[in-house]
């Protein structure tokens, strides 16, 4: 049958641009989700909501949040969201004001980890999905209510933010842990974007700008990392206290992975051999007596267990570690010299925009740090972006040499500039196509 000109053009346009009716996404619990509608409505963790908001998702899709608005230890004023907190990883005032307009299933959580979750409100909201996250297949804070949600018939999208499997059909459980390795922040950010598209969000042009800013920040961070390496500076990440501190395994945190994959000289955990020290997949438990080798900590601050020149302190301890009082009781040379920067454990707001902020803040401080302890050698030829490194790591106190060939280029893969000529070029193509079609038929 011969098509008329208008019908032919409509058919051509439809075949070129029409998408499939159903969108599919397989989550980190191995569950494949399907959605046929325009925009899915979800309930999710407050900080995940902000990350999705950075990707263009608005309150017509995020109809409820759960969990804390701010990080544990934050000084956020819950009576006045116009005042920013001291924590860079907390949502900005305008983001908090946006969150406050969305139904809150955990109004008592505020700035502390808690398990509050209003199941009755969830049942009333009836979202298309509950989107949750966790570590090693363990949902953050709300594992106790997962079965209740399932019984309601509400599908759960699970995001694993610490580990991923090498064998696609395996999950990162205790039984299959040997097949798992740490995720880097860029991988989780891209996964968030994939989820947003699955949920029907139209990604705005501002996200391209956010990607470009992240690329610039990654390049600048790498320059500062090189400066630190050249000086012999070594960094260590941990949750510090005057009792037992917890030294982080850089293989298993997305932000520490990002730092190491962009060249930061981060020492690996596991140097303590005392019976009082223990290791988990994430932490080395390090009593203060094992870190300082003598009772008079001031006199032996130069020979601590780890030769730390720069601390990446768990951001939950910001208002403690950065005080003069802490430095007096924990007279580590880097703490006394204020050579440190925050480390937002677990990423919190997982977006291109937040990654840029992290890299800019930490990179500038790292580049200014000076070597405070005797020199130690780095480990050469370590592919810090490889699966093997993320699974095996280095011995306690060791760190990888600066080697750009092994850096994670995904952080520097900037979007190409879309020129005005290119836009006009596409328009011109369709104009020429239309004229050609008319000439063929007439």
Buried (B, 14 or more C-beta within 10 A) or exposed (E): EEEEEEEBBEEBEEEEEEEEEEBEBEBBBEEEBEBEEEBBBBBBBBBBBBBBBBBBBEBEBBBBBBBBBBBBBBBBEEEEBEEBBBBBBBBBBEBBEBBEEBBBBBEEBBBEEBBBBBEEBBEEBEBBBBBBBBBBBEBBBBEEBBEBBEEEEBBBBBBBBBBBBBEEEBBBBEEBBEBBBBBBBBBBBEBBBEBBBBBBBEEEEEBBEBBBBBBBBBBBBBBBBBBBBEBBBBBBBBBBBEEBBBBBBBBBBBBBBBBBBBBBBBBBBBBBEEEEBEBEBBBBBBBBBBBBEEEEBEEEBEEBBBBBBBBBBBBBBBBBBBEEEBBEEBBBBBBBBEBBBBBBBBBBBBBBBBBBBBBBBBBEBBBBBEBBBEEBEBEEEBBBBBEEBBBEBBEBBBBBBBBEEBBBEBBBEBEEEEEEEEEEEEEEEEEEEEEEBEEEEE
